[in-house]
Amino acid sequence: MSEKSILAGLNPQQKEAVETTEGPLLVVAGAGSGKTSVLTRRIAYLVEENHVAPWNILAITFTNKAASEMREREQKLLGPAANDIWMSTFHALCVRILRRDADKIGYGHNFSIADSAEQLTLVKHIEKDLNINPKMYDPRGILAAISNGKNDLLDPEAFMQSASSPFEKMAAKVYEEYQRRLRRDQIMDFDDLIMQTLVLFKKDSEVLHYYQNKFRYLLVDEYQDTNQAQYELCHALAAQYKNICVVGDADQSIYGWRGANMENIMNFEQDYKKYDVKTVKLEQNYRSTGHILSAANSVIKNNQNRKAKNLWTDQGDGQKVTYYQAQSGDDEAHYIISKIQEEVKDKKRAYKDFAILYRTNAQSRTVEEAFVKSNIPYQIVGGHKFYDRKEIKDVMAYLKLVANPADTMSMNRIINTPKRGIGAATVDKLITFADENHYNILDAMGHVAESSINTRAANKLSDFGTKLRDAITYAQNGTVTGLTEKILTDFDYTDALRAENTIESETRLENLDEFLSVTKRFDDHYEPEEDESNPLSDFLAEVSLLSDQDDLDEDDNQVCLLYTSPSPRDPRPSGGEG
């Protein structure tokens, strides 16, 4: 591809951002200003014009969906060479690094990743074990405090030293036990993925230098939404070559409630002032009309801490911005339905052209009911998802336990699912026996005859352990689909659902069939990223790192309902909207 074609159609500011390849670059990109085009063209320019090896480029986005879109565009520009560029989210990047070198900080390569529900359950168990009143110390609030501490790179000891209020001191106490249990079970939560990568870099300079030398050019999207841990990761990776390009806009910062620090983008020029930092502003908007931008500029100019810019467009004034003040939830739903029907009928719009944003789950109820009555198709982003369903979480727990036999959280979920006569008291004894003898759960099952567990229960645990070992052996050379089918059969999961013979059990079986289609698609397209890559671990990581936006299917002609408050993966203290 020629330089002319790479730069074709770019405005002067976009072209400047693409051609500025060496040293630190801040691209202040207003909404709809073509930042994704700038990022992808800049990567193509590095490869085609500067002859940079694709594997020396790292592009970081905030969602898998954005990373996929960027890769698709890059493939059109570069062809197969685009496959060698690392494009991923922060968390996916860190999983890839940790799978390779986690043993250097005391974790196995096949560590589990705890989802938000598992994190919350663990905190509840700890509060119960430590006799902490959950009404005084809300588990969600405690978990949010721990998450914020990790995002600020505070380990349990540092968190305890910084704690001042009674709530913070209690959170520090829980955090210490929370982290002890995660490490015992070889589990990381989402915040650990970045924090432990930084621990790895600090502990092993050889690993850090390997990635600094590998990623000679770093591009970071949505930089205004980075937290302290993400900031430190970018800073560490760019420390050797200083070829870091960050793209963002302080006016679009929306994640302050989950630790995002807008000062990261505000201070970028100061951080790199010794290295001839350059700033380019993208102010031409290609998405909106004049009246919309005028309204947006009027609101945004009141922000006190921002880099001044003025979005403009050459697409004309367009229609004026309007609003409707509803008298009730039903009135609001009726208005929304009528406007959508009017646009679809009179202006030939498609249902997928519409999105509804709401701040609490309860707000969607009346709108959903109105959609159903009006036969308007819709999909929810941020609501109850496929991977949140019981049967899917069950089979995921089985797979996690096969990949990581130390995973007590997964074992707790499925040890008696389906019912096999292993009660909570027996499980507690098993975990205590494992702790006392420094066994993982699987090893403890193999030595259960030496424990205080009664013979009947011990035999059931031993049988479970035998089946688990068999599954682990199969996983060494088998496909994820084959392993899943083996688990569902050997552990009597599908048989138990068929025996129920209810509409609900039939639905669960259908969902498991759908899950098997997911595993088959993964198996069919799986390509190891590293020599030591493990397909089961890679599959579990891929599913664990899915976000709400990744579930959005733009090909379906449905109205999109977007829940814009924090997702369960990003806990925060209760009380008020963030």
Helices and strands as residue ranges (DSSP letters): H 3-7, H 12-19, E 25-29, H 35-48, G 54-56, E 57-61, H 64-78, G 79-84, E 86-89, H 90-101, G 102-105, E 112-113, H 116-129, H 139-151, H 156-162, H 166-184, E 187-188, H 190-203, H 205-214, E 217-220, G 223-225, H 228-237, E 244-248, G 250-252, G 256-258, H 263-266, H 268-271, G 273-275, E 278-282, H 290-300, H 329-346, G 351-353, E 355-358, G 361-363, H 364-373, E 378-381, G 386-388, H 390-403, H 408-414, H 424-437, H 441-446, G 448-450, H 455-475, H 480-490, H 493-500, H 503-525, H 535-544, G 548-551, E 559-563
